[in-house]
Amino acid sequence: MAKPGVLLLNLGSPASTSVPDVREYLKEFLLDERVIDASTPIRNLIVRGFILPTRPKKSAEAYASIWTPEGSPLIVTSKKQRELVAKDRDFPIALAMRYGEPSIASTVRELVNAGVDQLYVMPLYPHYAMSSYETVVVRVMEEVNAQKPGMNVTLLQPFYNDEDYLSAMAASVTPYLQQGYDHVLFSYHGIPERHLRKSDPSHAHCLERPDCCETCHPAHHTCYRHQCFTTTHSVAERAGIPKDKYSISFQSRLGRDPWLKPYTDFRLRDMPGEGIKNLLVLCPAFITDCLETLEEISEEGKEIFLEAGGEQFQQIPCLNDHPAFIDFLNGRIDQFLADCGVRNAE
């Protein structure tokens, strides 16, 4: 009889806020060819020569500002997600990180040793990007092919337009909307424009025309920008946010190359001058609150907005362990079991 297993996946975190641990994490992260997509010599020069000598100290300070007594918020919350999904399940539900611990290699090994031969891989990234969804799937498949080539693997596809995910997003947002607001900013993790073009299989659609994301095209299957727009409009509609009271921006850019626009920090600086004084910020690219939401938005972003004349600023928490999101994950796992012809023992 087939033995199922589930692997939840997220980005990862340094082991601690010490500079050496942050440096080791950044090295693994930034040397990924799908994150900095330059040739190996150029990538090594950029990371080892320009970033690692100085950035770890600043990043360590940022991590220290959000660290909890239990450790990294992303890791702590991810473990809660796994525990909630694993409740009443009679087969392995595992958690791994693309960078750092628990590693994909060691976690796949545990699943193989447990006898799993039907694996459901669940990258917790709603939107497709080569630097998030793609890299984690590639890394998992490398380990599966090395450790158990015959394992049957099913992938959770990017769920940016999944009805249950969108309903969970709307449920998590609604209580904050009821408190009153001038505007809702949907801030997504940015990516370089070249990543968008590389992910376009036609190499002739993405960013080649002003309305590329609104014009139906096969490229949308792997178009991060289109998928972000789709999520935004769908969540806004479900949550009852008027069209003139929400907008989209992109954060976390690195380097001098053009990234997706508009930039979140620029928008936060400009909004008070446009009459937006009471702002809600939502970060749908992140399932779990992390450095980019808790420090970059709730701390740095809030400071930018208030110094520019804003009066009230609230980052709406990510889905984290919201019951509606756990229901979404459980629903997809139940469908996986049904497709495999396996019944979970209650």
C-alpha positions in Angstrom: 0.0 0.0 0.0 1.3 3.5 -0.9 2.4 5.6 2.1 1.8 9.3 1.7 3.7 12.2 3.1 3.5 16.0 3.0 6.3 18.5 2.9 5.6 22.1 3.8 8.2 24.6 2.5 9.1 28.2 3.2 12.1 30.5 2.7 14.0 30.1 5.9 15.9 32.1 8.5 19.3 32.5 10.1 19.9 30.2 13.0 20.3 33.3 15.3 20.8 37.0 15.1 24.6 36.7 15.4 26.6 38.2 12.5 28.3 34.9 11.6 24.9 33.0 11.5 23.3 35.8 9.4 26.3 35.8 7.1 26.0 32.1 6.6 22.3 32.4 5.8 22.8 35.3 3.4 25.6 33.4 1.6 23.4 30.4 1.0 20.5 32.6 -0.1 22.3 35.0 -2.3 24.5 32.4 -4.0 21.3 30.7 -5.3 21.5 31.1 -9.1 17.7 31.7 -9.2 18.0 34.6 -6.7 21.0 36.4 -8.3 20.8 35.1 -11.8 24.3 36.1 -13.0 27.1 33.8 -14.1 28.8 31.9 -11.3 31.9 34.1 -11.3 29.9 37.3 -11.3 27.5 36.1 -8.7 30.4 35.1 -6.4 32.0 38.5 -7.0 28.8 40.3 -6.1 28.0 38.2 -3.0 31.4 37.5 -1.6 33.1 40.7 -2.7 30.4 43.4 -2.1 27.5 42.0 0.0 28.9 39.7 2.6 31.7 42.0 3.9 29.1 44.6 5.1 25.5 43.5 4.9 25.4 40.8 7.6 25.9 43.3 10.4 23.0 45.5 9.2 20.8 42.4 8.6 21.7 41.0 12.0 20.5 44.2 13.6 17.2 44.0 11.6 16.7 40.4 12.6 17.3 41.3 16.3 14.5 43.8 16.2 11.9 41.1 15.4 13.4 38.1 17.1 11.2 36.4 19.7 12.2 34.4 22.8 11.4 31.2 20.8 13.5 32.3 17.9 12.8 33.4 14.3 9.1 34.5 13.8 9.1 32.7 10.4 10.3 29.4 11.8 8.2 29.6 15.0 5.0 30.2 13.0 5.9 27.7 10.3 6.2 25.0 13.0 2.7 26.0 14.3 1.4 25.6 10.8 2.9 22.1 10.5 1.5 21.1 14.0 -2.0 22.3 13.1 -2.0 20.5 9.8 -0.5 17.3 11.3 -3.2 17.1 13.9 -5.2 13.8 13.6 -3.1 12.8 10.6 -1.6 9.3 10.6 1.2 9.9 8.1 4.3 12.2 8.1 3.8 15.9 7.8 7.2 17.5 7.5 8.6 21.1 7.3 11.7 22.3 5.5 13.3 25.6 4.6 14.9 26.5 1.3 17.8 28.1 3.2 18.9 27.3 6.7 17.3 24.7 8.9 15.5 22.4 8.8 17.1 21.7 5.5 15.4 20.1 2.5 18.1 17.4 2.3 17.7 16.3 5.9 13.9 16.5 5.8 13.6 14.5 2.6 15.9 11.9 4.2 13.5 11.6 7.1 10.5 11.1 4.8 12.4 8.5 2.8 13.4 6.7 6.0 9.7 6.8 7.1 8.8 4.8 4.0 7.0 7.7 2.1 6.5 6.9 -1.6 3.7 9.4 -2.4 5.0 12.9 -1.5 2.9 16.0 -1.6 5.2 19.0 -1.9 3.6 22.3 -0.7 5.6 25.4 -1.3 4.0 28.1 0.8 4.3 30.7 -2.0 1.0 31.9 -3.5 2.7 33.3 -6.7 5.2 31.9 -9.1 8.7 33.4 -9.2 12.0 31.8 -10.1 13.5 33.2 -6.9 10.8 31.6 -4.6 8.5 28.9 -6.0 10.8 27.6 -8.7 14.0 27.4 -6.6 12.3 25.5 -3.8 10.7 23.0 -6.2 14.0 22.4 -8.0 15.8 21.9 -4.7 13.3 19.3 -3.5 13.4 17.4 -6.8 17.2 17.3 -6.6 17.0 15.6 -3.3 14.2 13.3 -4.2 16.0 12.2 -7.3 19.2 11.6 -5.3 17.6 9.8 -2.4 14.6 8.0 -3.8 14.3 8.3 -7.6 11.1 6.3 -7.7 9.1 8.4 -5.3 5.9 9.8 -6.7 5.8 13.6 -6.2 2.8 15.9 -6.5 3.2 19.6 -6.4 0.9 22.2 -4.9 0.7 24.8 -7.7 0.9 28.5 -7.0 -2.5 29.2 -5.4 -2.7 33.0 -6.1 -6.2 32.5 -7.6 -7.5 29.6 -5.5 -11.0 30.3 -4.2 -10.2 29.0 -0.7 -6.9 30.9 -0.4 -8.6 34.1 -1.5 -11.5 33.6 1.0 -8.9 33.0 3.7 -7.1 36.3 2.8 -10.4 38.2 2.8 -11.3 36.7 6.2 -8.0 37.8 7.7 -8.3 41.3 6.3 -11.9 42.1 7.1 -11.5 42.9 10.9 -8.9 45.5 10.1 -11.0 47.1 7.4 -13.8 47.5 9.9 -11.6 49.8 12.0 -11.7 52.4 9.2 -9.0 53.4 6.7 -8.1 55.8 3.9 -6.3 53.3 1.7 -5.1 49.7 1.6 -1.6 49.2 0.0 -0.9 45.6 -1.2 2.8 45.4 -0.9 4.5 42.4 -2.7 8.0 41.3 -2.6 9.7 42.7 -5.6 11.7 40.9 -8.3 14.0 42.2 -11.0 12.2 43.0 -14.2 14.6 40.6 -16.0 13.2 37.7 -13.9 9.8 38.4 -15.3 11.1 38.3 -18.8 13.1 35.1 -18.2 10.0 33.4 -16.8 8.0 34.3 -19.9 8.2 31.2 -22.1 7.4 33.2 -25.3 10.0 35.9 -24.4 7.7 38.3 -26.2 4.8 39.2 -23.8 5.8 40.2 -20.2 6.6 43.9 -20.0 6.5 44.2 -23.8 3.2 46.1 -23.7 1.6 48.3 -21.1 -1.4 46.0 -20.6 0.5 42.7 -20.7 -0.9 41.5 -17.3 -4.5 42.3 -18.4 -4.1 40.6 -21.8 -4.7 36.8 -21.7 -1.5 34.9 -22.5 0.1 31.6 -21.6 2.9 33.6 -19.9 0.6 34.3 -17.1 1.1 30.8 -15.8 4.6 31.8 -14.6 4.1 35.6 -14.5 4.6 36.9 -11.0 3.3 40.4 -11.7 0.1 39.1 -13.3 -0.5 36.8 -10.4 0.0 39.6 -7.9 -2.5 41.7 -9.7 -5.0 38.9 -9.8 -4.7 38.2 -6.1 -5.0 41.9 -5.3 -8.2 42.5 -7.3 -9.8 39.3 -6.1 -9.1 39.9 -2.4 -10.3 43.5 -2.7 -13.5 42.4 -4.3 -14.2 39.7 -1.7 -13.3 42.1 1.2 -15.4 44.9 -0.2 -12.5 47.4 -0.7 -13.5 50.0 -3.3 -11.3 50.3 -6.4 -10.2 53.8 -5.5 -9.1 52.8 -2.0 -6.4 50.2 -2.8 -3.2 50.0 -4.9 -0.2 47.8 -5.4 3.5 48.2 -4.8 6.7 46.1 -4.6 9.2 46.1 -1.8 12.6 44.6 -0.9 14.6 45.5 -4.0 18.3 44.8 -4.0 20.9 46.3 -6.4 20.6 48.9 -9.1 18.8 47.0 -11.8 15.2 47.9 -12.4 12.7 46.0 -10.3 9.0 45.8 -10.5 7.3 49.2 -9.8 6.0 51.1 -8.1 8.4 50.8 -5.1 6.7 50.4 -1.7 9.1 52.9 0.1 8.4 55.5 -2.5 4.7 55.1 -2.2 4.8 55.3 1.6 6.7 58.6 1.3 4.2 60.0 -1.3 0.9 58.9 0.1 0.4 61.4 2.9 0.8 64.2 0.4 -2.0 62.6 -1.6 -4.3 62.9 1.4 -3.9 59.3 2.6 -3.4 59.6 6.4 -4.8 56.3 7.7 -3.0 53.4 5.9 -3.4 49.7 6.0 -0.6 47.6 4.4 -1.1 44.0 3.3 1.7 41.7 2.2 0.1 38.8 0.3 3.4 37.4 -1.2 4.3 36.3 2.3 2.2 33.5 4.0 4.1 34.0 7.2 5.3 37.2 8.9 9.0 37.6 8.6 11.8 40.1 8.3 10.2 41.7 5.2 6.9 42.3 6.9 7.8 42.8 10.6 10.9 44.9 10.1 10.8 46.3 6.6 7.1 47.3 6.7 6.0 47.5 10.3 9.1 49.3 11.4 10.9 51.0 8.5 7.8 51.5 6.4 5.8 52.9 9.3 8.6 55.4 10.0 8.7 56.5 6.4 4.9 57.0 6.3 4.6 58.9 9.6 7.6 61.1 8.9 6.0 62.1 5.6 2.9 63.3 7.4 0.8 60.1 7.8 -1.1 59.7 11.0 -2.1 56.0 11.4 -0.3 53.0 10.0 -1.1 49.3 10.4 0.5 46.3 8.7 -2.2 43.6 8.5 -0.6 40.3 9.7 0.1 37.6 7.2 -2.1 34.5 7.2 0.3 32.8 9.6 -1.8 30.2 11.5 -5.2 31.8 10.7 -7.9 29.0 10.9 -9.1 29.7 7.4 -5.6 29.2 6.0 -5.1 26.0 7.9 -8.4 24.9 6.5 -7.1 25.7 3.0 -4.0 23.6 3.6 -6.0 20.7 5.0 -8.4 20.8 2.1 -5.5 20.5 -0.4 -4.0 17.6 1.5 -7.4 15.8 1.6 -7.6 16.2 -2.2 -4.1 14.8 -2.5 -5.1 11.8 -0.5 -8.2 11.3 -2.5 -6.2 11.5 -5.8 -3.7 8.9 -4.4 -6.5 6.6 -3.3 -5.3 6.9 0.3 -7.7 7.4 3.2 -6.4 9.2 6.3 -7.2 7.4 9.5 -9.2 9.5 11.9 
